[in-house]
Amino acid sequence: MNVEEFAYWAHRLVDWMAEYFKNVEQYPVKSQVKPGDILRQLPDSPPEKGEPFQQIMDDFERIIIPGITHWQHPRFFAYFNANNSFPSVLAEMLTATLGAQCMIWQTSPAATELEEQVMRWLAGMIGLPPEFDGVIQDTASTATLCSLLTAREKYTDYAINHSGFYGKPRFTIYCSTEAHSSIEKDVKIAGFGRENLRKIPVDDSFAMIPEELEKQIQKDMRDGYTPLAVIVAIGTTGSTAIDPLRAIGEISKKYNLWVHVDAAYAGTALVLPELRWMIDGIEYVDTFVFNPHKWMFTNFDCSAYFVRDKEALIQTFEIMPEYLKTPEDQRVNNYRDWGIQLGRRFRALKLWFVIRSFGVRGIQQKVRQHIQWAQELAEEIDRHPEFERLAPVPLATVCFRFKPAGIEDEETLTQYNSELLNRLNNSGKVFLTHTKLNGRYTIRFVVGQTQVEKRHVQEGWQLILETAEAIKKERM
Ligand SMILES: *Cc1c(COP(=O)(O)O)cnc(C)c1O
């Protein structure tokens, strides 16, 4: 392919992209293929000779598209959204074109300095105090791992980096029973051992009970452990429960614990001043992560990681091989030392495009609408005699189940609801996922796609009602 052909195809693809966005509602939200359907269509070996791009593009449409779940479909109500937006996609085109690897300042000064400034903007947008420095990570899982490693090193005076865990205290880490699975994974990777992760009970709203945290800390100390860090969930994945940060922070201060906030989903909602109560107690926080790639209309991946003590972060990850030394090292940020990867994508560009194109007010308006429509859906569910809401709705995620009159048995209710979810998802018209809350099979309805409108939420609810009614008729 030469540059003229590239230009020809680039234009064709932009047309394809615009058509896709216009017609995305025509696709089944969840891919309807069976395991192996795509693999079977792919040749066993790569082509010896280059193929015409037309043919590659035809296969993309014929083979790949049917195997895509359409995350940018406005009736995608599953998991948490992984959104893009027009400015974000345009930025990704430029990022791919520049193809810069942004590991240190001199490998693209603009990437480093834009990241520094955009992260400062972002901190202000979500109400973090100015002491925090930010760096973009790929995912919240990685950011939480960075946090745990930094806690480990800071508390041992960087001794584990130097000589390993041998002869060191047995550290314990704390989170709630509703905290994200990535925390357990990170605890394993960081070498603490899964059995030293304490999962603290939650209250009726699925938020951590601070008194239970303190009790567990005291017990661990009596048993010869060294409590090290607590991960506070602001917006759990199951039901978006908000752990009480201030109460947990006070306990952490008393026992000298490191505090990391996992606000992967809910962090974006902090653009709304009326929701800043969620970070009341931020003065106790050492590190904080949220994902603009979830609710802030920025292509995956883009995770915003903020730290109070950037020197501790850098000291944990710093490496200085001769071939990476530059004359500017003392005056600039070299983000290779702010996390695990050496090589880094130019991620700040898409965030810059998104924030400038929407404006803070544009982002606030969308998030506010999503929350509003989710609250309205929650009210519909509360009004309906055969549906039951299973968790509070502080943000834009509604947890509920179908509960036909006269059916109390948990197992039967699970059958009804998993049947309901399967039929909804197989219809191609919506995509929802489930969780368990208090042992109950729970359907989650997340209102958060960039292009979602009120009518999509209403269509989703209507489809739920019709499908539930059909199941009831068949079974009774
Ligand atoms: C989505 C989510 C994560 C994991 O996010 P990744 O960026 O995919 O690692 C972690 N914690 C919470 C609360 C989440 O909702």
PDBQT file of the ligand as one rigid body, heavy atoms in Angstrom, charges set to zero:
ROOT
HETATM    1  C1  LIG A 501     -14.275  -1.705  36.079  1.00  0.00    +0.000 C 
HETATM    2  C2  LIG A 501     -13.745  -1.698  37.452  1.00  0.00    +0.000 A 
HETATM    3  C3  LIG A 501     -12.425  -2.068  37.726  1.00  0.00    +0.000 A 
HETATM    4  C4  LIG A 501     -11.507  -2.641  36.686  1.00  0.00    +0.000 C 
HETATM    5  O1  LIG A 501     -11.240  -1.755  35.694  1.00  0.00    +0.000 OA
HETATM    6  P1  LIG A 501     -10.104  -2.015  34.619  1.00  0.00    +0.000 P 
HETATM    7  O2  LIG A 501      -9.777  -0.629  34.182  1.00  0.00    +0.000 OA
HETATM    8  O3  LIG A 501     -10.727  -2.841  33.550  1.00  0.00    +0.000 OA
HETATM    9  O4  LIG A 501      -8.971  -2.700  35.273  1.00  0.00    +0.000 OA
HETATM   10  C5  LIG A 501     -11.963  -1.948  39.013  1.00  0.00    +0.000 A 
HETATM   11  N1  LIG A 501     -12.756  -1.496  39.999  1.00  0.00    +0.000 NA
HETATM   12  C6  LIG A 501     -14.034  -1.145  39.784  1.00  0.00    +0.000 A 
HETATM   13  C7  LIG A 501     -14.870  -0.650  40.922  1.00  0.00    +0.000 C 
HETATM   14  C8  LIG A 501     -14.568  -1.242  38.502  1.00  0.00    +0.000 A 
HETATM   15  O5  LIG A 501     -15.842  -0.897  38.307  1.00  0.00    +0.000 OA
ENDROOT
TORSDOF 0
